[in-house]
Structures are given as structure tokens and as C-alpha cells.
Amino acid sequence: MANKNTEQAEPRGSIREIAQAFLRLGFVAFGGPAAHIAMMEDEFVRRRKWLTRECFLDLVGAVGLLPGPSSTELAIYLGQIRGGIPGLIAAGAAFILPAAVIVLGLASAYARYGAAPQVAGILFGVKPVVVVLLAQAVWSLARAALKSSILLG
């Protein structure tokens, strides 16, 4: 079933290529869906050229209509475009599992050391970093999506 999104994508990639790309994002992408989507746009539109910016923005709009985490849905959809059903599974697992393992480790550490005053200081220091990452992601997506003064109003 060919559609506008798959016609603009490069030929299918290997499952290994898909898994490696999303595994890397799964480990380094934090800050929520806006940051994830900005990183995916940089990785798959600019660097790897798997699809066009317009196609990517269409996908972002489509996954925004679905319930649930839009960045995860976008990762799964990009995997499907690049590698079919096996790509969908590889992208989803590779993107979700690192975060699950990291959260499990952090939850375990928090349960064990959460009452220590030093931990409160660390958590307080992380907040500004997350705010900056979100601002950067919103700025990047806004530049890509808002191309005219009519769209800004």
C-alpha cells in the first residue's frame, strides 16, 4: 500500500540500521515528546534523509491526533516506513526499552537514596537543563513548521 509518506522515503533500510538509529535516540533523547521529535527531525530528515521535511511534518501532525506519547508513535511510524512491520517493531523496541531501563534504574536509586539531601540538589539542578532542551525543541520545530507570517498569526 503506497502512500505519500512511503513514496518519499528512501528504499527500505535494514532492521539493524533502524534498530541502531532508534536505540541511540532511546538512550540520548530526553526532555519529553517535543525534544524527541526535534531530535528525530534532525536525525531522519537532515542527517539520514529518510524522508522530506514536509513529509515529516505531516507525520508529526498525524501522530499528534492519536492518544498516547506522540514521539513514541512517530518513532514506530518512521520504523514502519523505513522497514515495514519488522522495522516498526525494531524502532518501537529500540526507542522504548532504553528509557524503560533508565527509569527502572533511577527509580531503584531514588527508592534507596531518595531521602538524602544531596539527591534533592541534583534533582533541582536537572530542571533548568530540561527547560532549555524543551525550548530548543520548540524553536527547531517552529522554524520548520512556520514558514510564513500567515502561519505565525
Legacy VTK file of the C-alpha trace (Angstrom):
# vtk DataFile Version 3.0
C-alpha trace
ASCII
DATASET POLYDATA
POINTS 153 float
0.000 0.000 0.000
1.895 3.053 -1.229
1.038 6.480 0.096
2.516 9.952 0.080
4.725 9.203 3.085
6.269 5.972 1.844
6.753 7.214 -1.693
9.047 9.976 -0.421
11.124 7.694 1.787
14.374 6.180 0.594
14.443 2.467 -0.168
13.931 0.181 2.781
16.690 0.021 5.345
17.994 -2.947 7.250
16.489 -3.828 10.603
19.929 -3.378 12.141
20.189 0.177 10.755
16.730 1.028 12.079
17.373 -0.514 15.498
20.736 1.250 15.878
19.294 4.645 14.955
16.397 4.369 17.384
18.482 2.748 20.119
20.803 5.742 20.017
17.825 8.094 20.246
16.330 5.984 23.014
19.438 6.487 25.134
20.131 10.170 24.453
16.666 11.657 23.854
15.177 13.104 26.997
13.015 16.114 27.729
9.687 14.797 26.507
8.000 14.404 23.138
8.891 17.862 21.816
12.610 17.220 22.339
12.331 13.697 20.918
10.554 14.911 17.799
13.134 17.640 17.234
15.924 15.066 17.523
14.116 12.736 15.110
13.705 15.562 12.618
17.422 16.295 12.825
18.392 12.627 12.557
15.991 11.324 9.900
15.307 14.407 7.764
18.555 16.354 7.880
21.233 13.740 8.500
19.947 10.460 7.085
17.464 11.936 4.571
14.990 9.091 5.097
12.128 11.481 4.257
11.452 15.112 3.415
10.758 17.832 5.975
7.220 18.225 4.623
6.556 14.507 4.975
7.991 14.584 8.492
5.745 17.490 9.475
2.737 15.618 8.076
3.671 12.627 10.240
4.059 14.841 13.308
0.566 16.238 12.658
-0.873 12.760 12.209
0.620 11.304 15.395
-0.491 14.409 17.279
-4.081 13.339 16.653
-3.540 9.942 18.264
-3.825 9.332 22.003
-0.569 8.498 23.742
3.023 9.684 23.513
3.468 11.266 20.094
7.238 10.782 19.972
6.906 7.040 20.515
4.180 6.820 17.888
6.353 8.805 15.481
9.325 6.501 16.114
7.190 3.454 15.409
5.741 5.003 12.254
9.189 6.010 10.975
10.381 2.453 11.582
7.421 1.118 9.607
8.103 3.482 6.709
11.769 2.508 6.623
11.483 -1.240 7.225
7.878 -2.428 7.149
6.448 -4.391 10.074
9.886 -5.636 11.221
11.109 -2.020 11.136
8.084 -0.941 13.156
8.889 -3.494 15.865
12.617 -2.738 15.844
12.111 1.037 16.038
9.499 0.781 18.783
11.516 -1.602 20.932
14.807 0.216 20.402
13.254 3.594 21.243
11.221 2.457 24.277
13.478 -0.068 26.023
16.407 2.239 26.875
14.068 4.705 28.579
12.367 1.891 30.470
15.722 0.546 31.701
16.948 4.039 32.657
13.722 4.840 34.534
13.878 1.496 36.325
17.440 2.234 37.416
16.612 5.782 38.513
13.512 4.607 40.393
15.564 1.976 42.159
18.244 4.536 43.090
15.597 7.026 44.241
13.895 4.402 46.394
17.227 3.624 48.002
18.785 7.102 48.271
15.852 9.497 47.741
15.807 10.788 51.318
19.436 12.004 51.131
19.739 15.822 50.956
22.328 15.569 48.151
19.733 13.988 45.866
17.402 16.988 46.235
20.216 19.250 44.987
20.855 17.053 41.969
17.173 16.960 41.058
16.957 20.764 41.419
19.916 21.167 39.030
18.343 18.983 36.331
15.233 21.171 35.923
16.927 24.069 34.051
18.549 21.623 31.626
15.176 20.113 30.767
13.658 23.580 30.249
16.466 24.541 27.840
16.074 21.282 25.894
12.336 21.843 25.535
12.855 25.442 24.412
15.374 24.310 21.800
12.988 21.624 20.542
10.057 24.032 20.259
12.255 26.592 18.456
13.510 23.982 15.977
10.025 22.672 15.193
8.591 26.186 14.945
11.237 27.195 12.393
10.427 24.113 10.327
6.636 24.432 10.517
6.061 28.199 10.453
7.413 29.307 7.112
5.339 32.444 6.571
3.860 35.323 8.573
0.368 33.958 7.865
1.197 30.762 9.751
2.532 32.769 12.696
-0.801 34.584 13.202
LINES 1 154
153 0 1 2 3 4 5 6 7 8 9 10 11 12 13 14 15 16 17 18 19 20 21 22 23 24 25 26 27 28 29 30 31 32 33 34 35 36 37 38 39 40 41 42 43 44 45 46 47 48 49 50 51 52 53 54 55 56 57 58 59 60 61 62 63 64 65 66 67 68 69 70 71 72 73 74 75 76 77 78 79 80 81 82 83 84 85 86 87 88 89 90 91 92 93 94 95 96 97 98 99 100 101 102 103 104 105 106 107 108 109 110 111 112 113 114 115 116 117 118 119 120 121 122 123 124 125 126 127 128 129 130 131 132 133 134 135 136 137 138 139 140 141 142 143 144 145 146 147 148 149 150 151 152
